[in-house]
Each structure stands twice: as structure tokens, then as C-alpha cells.
Amino acid sequence: MKASLIVATVGRVEQLGRLFRSLAAQTHRDFEVVVVDQSTDRLAAGVVHEFSATMNLVYCKRSGG
């Protein structure tokens, strides 16, 4: 069974990296993580890119102000 995890974040790059490291260590690999970045910067995108080779990640950036 595939699981989807939706993570909404605002400026929590360290915690996002910790979450991805934990998920990368899981034996069950049939999952995806949808990251909804509500920050004004794009720092979370760098963390998503760093882990995108090890798991199925979808990055959504907020639009507008």
C-alpha cells in the first residue's frame, strides 16, 4: 500500500532535513512526500533537492504574497 505524507512548512529547514533523514532510513519505501513550502524564501527547495534521489518528493511553493 502506498502512503502519501503532506508536510506544510514555514522556515523549518532543519526539521525538514531531519524528517527526510528519518524517512530515508525506513524499510517501507512505497511512499511519497508532498512538501508545501509557505516560506518567502526557497531554502526548503534545497533540502527537497538534496533528498529527491532517495525518495519520491513533490515540492509545492506558495504563490503570491
C-alpha positions in Angstrom: 0.0 0.0 0.0 1.4 3.4 -1.0 1.3 6.2 1.6 1.3 9.9 1.0 2.6 12.3 3.6 1.8 16.0 3.2 4.1 18.4 5.0 3.3 22.1 5.2 6.3 24.2 6.3 7.3 27.8 7.0 11.0 28.3 7.6 11.8 24.9 9.1 14.6 23.7 7.0 16.5 21.8 9.8 13.4 20.0 10.8 12.6 19.1 7.2 16.1 17.6 6.8 15.6 15.6 10.0 12.3 14.3 8.7 13.8 13.3 5.3 16.8 11.5 7.0 14.3 9.5 9.2 12.2 8.6 6.2 15.3 7.6 4.2 16.1 5.0 6.9 12.7 3.3 6.7 12.4 -0.2 5.3 8.9 0.5 3.8 9.7 2.5 0.7 6.3 2.8 -1.0 5.6 6.4 -0.1 5.7 9.9 -1.4 6.2 13.2 0.5 4.4 16.3 -0.7 6.1 19.4 0.7 4.0 22.6 0.7 6.5 25.4 1.3 4.8 28.5 2.7 8.0 30.5 3.3 9.0 33.6 1.4 12.5 32.1 0.6 13.3 28.9 -1.2 15.5 27.3 1.4 13.2 24.2 1.7 13.6 23.6 -2.1 17.3 22.9 -1.5 16.6 20.3 1.1 14.0 18.7 -1.1 16.5 18.6 -4.0 19.1 17.1 -1.7 16.8 14.1 -0.8 15.0 13.8 -4.1 17.2 11.0 -5.3 16.5 8.8 -2.3 12.6 9.1 -2.1 9.6 10.3 -4.1 9.3 14.0 -3.2 6.9 16.6 -4.6 7.7 20.3 -3.9 4.9 23.0 -4.0 5.9 26.6 -3.4 3.4 29.1 -2.2 2.3 31.7 -4.8 1.6 35.3 -4.3 2.4 37.4 -1.2 
